[in-house]
Amino acid sequence: MILVINGSPYRENSTTLRLTNTFLQGMGETAEVINTVDLHINPCLACYACWMKTAGHCIQQDDAIEVLEKIREADLVIWTVPLYAYAALANCKSLIDRTLCFNKPEIYVGEDGKTHHYGYEDGSKRTVLISSGGLPDIKGNFDGLVFQFKHMYGEQTVAICCAEAALFMYPETQPLTAGYLEAVRKAGAEYKEQGKISEETGQILDTPMIPRVAYIQNTNAAFAQVK
Ligand SMILES: Cc1cc2nc3c(=O)[nH]c(=O)nc-3n(C[C@H](O)[C@H](O)[C@H](O)COP(=O)(O)O)c2cc1C
């Protein structure tokens, strides 16, 4: 089963979800979509009951419990996370914190030399991160989010980070976004086939749709008209 966790307050009109739906098209798969903005997800209480008492189950009683069970059952979870303040937006972050219940308390040093808690190592649960942001940069913008996902859910986590996402808002820029969406579709097909995205497709996804300077100028000109 494929589970999509969509954090965007725009729900089905979300740019990030559009990318996820295109990725799924490429995979030739459908998925259950959960809009976390509609759910009541408490912050983690840091009670550690899931580590000490309840064998991996959170003791809070809120909407996160059903989502956590769905994550537990899913073969693939596609986190659809708009970038807010260089990180996951708050409703997804609360849920990410609550996935602590899938980890074990023991600490080990991974092959990367970093310390981890056991959790996703057996590879039975796959994770894809799809994010979008309004700034033109990938480096220095999405780094924290990607680091977090790879650390939490394993180095094999595939990440698609779409910069310049404001281009998806205008009909005039459709020729530019169409090319990006085509690469996302290809990424979905490759992921289905090989469990990863080819270097060639990854490079297209990591290349801004228009040059950075032009994007900055156009965005600033559009905002100047609003004032
Ligand atoms: C509170 C807030 C913080 C944001 N912070 C960033 C940011 O740090 N970097 C960035 O590139 N875009 C940022 N954005 C822009 C969104 O990430 C961008 O519009 C995204 O494409 C929205 O996706 P959605 O349509 O799926 O909700 C921010 C937007 C909001 C509302």
The ligand as a Gaussian input file, in Angstrom:
#p B3LYP/6-31G(d) Opt

LIG

0 1
 C        5.259000      30.321000       6.389000
 C        5.930000      30.014000       5.089000
 C        7.293000      29.785000       5.072000
 C        7.945000      29.495000       3.853000
 N        9.295000      29.266000       3.875000
 C        9.925000      28.949000       2.721000
 C       11.325000      28.655000       2.720000
 O       11.998000      28.638000       3.744000
 N       11.910000      28.373000       1.530000
 C       11.206000      28.347000       0.342000
 O       11.805000      28.085000      -0.701000
 N        9.880000      28.595000       0.325000
 C        9.215000      28.880000       1.460000
 N        7.854000      29.108000       1.467000
 C        7.090000      28.968000       0.191000
 C        6.419000      27.574000       0.056000
 O        7.319000      26.545000       0.392000
 C        5.956000      27.353000      -1.385000
 O        4.999000      28.318000      -1.730000
 C        5.442000      25.947000      -1.634000
 O        5.515000      25.688000      -3.018000
 C        4.014000      25.744000      -1.161000
 O        3.595000      24.441000      -1.476000
 P        2.060000      23.998000      -1.488000
 O        1.371000      24.702000      -2.619000
 O        2.137000      22.525000      -1.694000
 O        1.482000      24.361000      -0.156000
 C        7.187000      29.418000       2.643000
 C        5.790000      29.664000       2.691000
 C        5.177000      29.963000       3.887000
 C        3.681000      30.203000       3.889000

